[in-house]
Amino acid sequence: MSEEKKKDLANIFKDRVESGGEILEENTHILLEDLYNYQKLKGDDKKVLDFFSQIISKEDLEALEASLYLRRKFIEKHDIRKLKEDIRKRFGDRGNNIANICSAGYFEKFLMPLFNSSEEDFKKVYDVIISKSAMAIFVHSLMEENEITDELKRKISLSKQYGLDFIHVHGIGEKNIKTIKNWITENKEPLNFVNKNIFEKEGIIIVELLL
């Protein structure tokens, strides 16, 4: 990496570089090059970061920046497992929730419009959405159907408490899609929800449950 690029990278990640903090996988030359290029050409992601730069905490903003980068790599069909683990290690469960919520598009599609319509409502629900991922369930390969049910019951209670009238169930991959579909069939009546929309494309499923 050229000295000029190193200086630019140091400016881009000034606080983290000067303090010796990790930038995802620290000391990984290829990743740093990629991060440098991403920072130069991040396009619409910059609009998201600029929007939230004066609204959310510095740590949440850094986690969001890392999550937007992760989302870009996922869209480009790269293996993102290590990047996701790095975000969890650096930012904890809160960062992991930010990564999930960011990857699902909630910052642009829900949180930005919410802030624009009512700063008071945004302040009321932002932390519970980020800290507890109140409006979404992200099904993973080790998750059993009873765990989805338990998680949904918890999040229904949270969502109603904060005035949210929907929950989305997300899954990636054939196994998770099958688990979600089976779960919907078996639990639609007992849990009293209506599945308004089911989006399924290229190994991704999103189910909107109206409360």
C-alpha positions in Angstrom: 0.0 0.0 0.0 1.4 3.4 -1.0 2.2 6.0 1.7 -0.5 8.2 0.2 -3.1 5.5 0.6 -1.9 4.9 4.2 -2.3 8.5 5.0 -5.8 8.6 3.5 -6.7 5.4 5.3 -5.4 6.9 8.6 -7.6 9.9 8.0 -10.7 7.8 7.2 -10.3 5.7 10.3 -8.5 8.4 12.3 -9.9 7.5 15.7 -9.4 3.8 15.4 -6.0 3.9 13.8 -4.5 6.4 16.2 -5.9 4.6 19.2 -4.8 1.2 18.0 -8.3 -0.1 17.7 -9.3 -2.9 15.4 -10.6 -2.2 11.9 -12.4 -5.5 11.5 -9.4 -7.8 10.8 -6.5 -5.6 11.9 -3.2 -6.0 10.0 -4.9 -7.7 7.1 -3.4 -6.1 4.0 -6.0 -7.1 1.5 -8.8 -6.1 3.8 -7.3 -2.7 4.4 -6.9 -2.2 0.6 -10.5 -3.1 0.2 -11.7 -0.9 3.0 -9.7 2.0 1.5 -11.4 1.5 -1.9 -14.8 1.1 -0.2 -14.3 4.4 1.7 -13.5 6.1 -1.6 -16.5 4.7 -3.5 -19.2 3.8 -1.0 -21.9 5.8 -2.8 -25.3 5.5 -1.2 -23.8 4.0 2.0 -22.3 7.4 2.6 -25.7 9.0 2.6 -26.8 6.6 5.4 -23.7 7.3 7.5 -24.0 11.1 7.0 -27.7 10.9 8.0 -27.0 9.1 11.3 -23.7 10.8 12.1 -25.2 13.4 14.4 -28.1 11.2 15.6 -26.6 8.0 17.0 -23.6 7.3 19.3 -20.1 7.2 17.9 -19.8 3.4 18.6 -23.1 2.7 16.9 -22.0 4.7 13.9 -18.8 2.8 13.7 -20.7 -0.5 13.9 -23.1 0.8 11.2 -20.1 1.7 9.0 -18.7 -1.8 9.4 -22.1 -3.3 8.8 -22.6 -1.4 5.6 -19.3 -2.7 4.4 -20.3 -6.2 5.3 -23.6 -5.8 3.4 -21.7 -4.6 0.3 -19.6 -7.8 0.5 -22.7 -9.9 0.9 -24.3 -8.3 -2.1 -21.1 -9.0 -4.1 -21.6 -12.7 -3.0 -18.4 -12.8 -0.8 -18.2 -15.1 2.2 -19.0 -12.7 5.1 -18.8 -15.1 8.1 -15.4 -13.8 9.3 -16.5 -10.2 8.8 -19.7 -10.8 10.8 -17.7 -12.5 13.6 -15.2 -9.5 13.7 -18.1 -7.1 14.1 -19.5 -9.2 17.0 -16.1 -9.3 18.7 -15.5 -5.6 18.4 -19.1 -4.3 19.1 -20.7 -7.2 21.0 -24.3 -8.2 20.7 -25.4 -4.7 20.0 -23.0 -4.6 17.0 -24.3 -7.9 15.8 -27.9 -6.6 16.0 -26.8 -3.5 14.0 -25.2 -5.8 11.4 -28.4 -7.8 11.1 -30.7 -4.7 11.0 -28.4 -3.0 8.5 -28.2 -6.0 6.2 -32.0 -6.2 6.1 -32.2 -2.5 5.1 -34.0 -1.2 8.2 -31.8 1.8 8.6 -32.9 3.2 5.2 -36.4 1.8 5.0 -37.6 2.2 8.6 -35.3 4.3 10.9 -34.5 7.1 8.5 -38.2 7.7 7.6 -39.1 7.4 11.3 -36.7 10.1 12.3 -37.9 12.3 9.5 -41.5 11.9 10.6 -40.9 12.1 14.4 -37.7 12.6 16.3 -39.6 11.8 19.5 -40.8 8.4 18.1 -37.3 7.7 16.9 -35.8 8.3 20.3 -38.4 6.1 21.9 -37.8 3.0 19.8 -34.2 3.3 18.5 -32.5 1.7 21.4 -34.9 -1.1 21.9 -34.6 -1.9 18.2 -30.8 -1.9 18.3 -30.2 -3.5 21.7 -33.0 -6.1 21.4 -33.7 -6.3 17.7 -37.3 -5.8 18.6 -38.9 -5.8 15.1 -37.0 -8.7 13.5 -36.1 -12.4 14.0 -33.0 -13.6 12.1 -33.2 -17.4 11.8 -29.9 -19.2 11.7 -29.1 -22.9 10.9 -28.9 -24.0 14.5 -32.3 -22.6 15.4 -35.2 -24.9 16.2 -38.8 -24.1 15.5 -39.6 -23.9 19.2 -36.8 -21.3 19.6 -38.4 -19.2 16.8 -41.7 -19.3 18.8 -40.0 -18.3 22.0 -38.2 -15.4 20.3 -41.3 -14.3 18.5 -43.3 -14.2 21.8 -40.6 -12.1 23.4 -40.5 -9.7 20.4 -44.3 -9.4 20.1 -44.4 -8.2 23.7 -41.6 -5.7 23.0 -43.0 -4.5 19.8 -46.5 -3.9 21.2 -44.9 -2.1 24.2 -43.2 0.4 21.8 -46.0 0.8 19.3 -44.6 -1.4 16.5 -47.3 -3.3 14.7 -45.1 -5.8 12.7 -42.3 -8.3 13.0 -40.2 -9.6 10.1 -38.7 -13.1 10.1 -35.6 -13.4 8.0 -33.7 -16.5 6.8 -30.9 -17.2 4.3 -30.3 -20.6 2.7 -32.5 -23.6 1.9 -32.5 -25.1 5.4 -33.6 -21.8 7.1 -36.2 -21.2 4.5 -37.7 -24.6 5.1 -37.6 -24.1 8.9 -39.4 -20.8 8.5 -42.1 -22.1 6.2 -42.8 -25.1 8.5 -42.9 -22.8 11.5 -45.5 -20.5 9.8 -47.8 -23.4 8.9 -47.7 -24.8 12.4 -48.0 -21.5 14.4 -50.2 -19.1 12.4 -53.3 -19.8 14.5 -51.8 -20.4 18.0 -49.8 -17.2 17.8 -52.6 -15.1 16.2 -50.7 -13.3 13.4 -51.4 -12.8 9.8 -48.5 -13.3 7.3 -49.2 -10.3 5.0 -46.2 -10.7 2.7 -43.7 -13.4 2.0 -40.7 -12.4 -0.1 -38.5 -15.2 -1.4 -35.6 -14.8 -3.9 -32.2 -16.3 -4.5 -32.1 -18.2 -1.2 -33.5 -15.4 1.0 -36.9 -15.3 2.7 -38.5 -12.4 4.5 -41.9 -12.9 6.1 -43.9 -9.9 7.4 -46.1 -10.8 10.4 -48.8 -8.2 11.3 -49.5 -8.0 15.0 
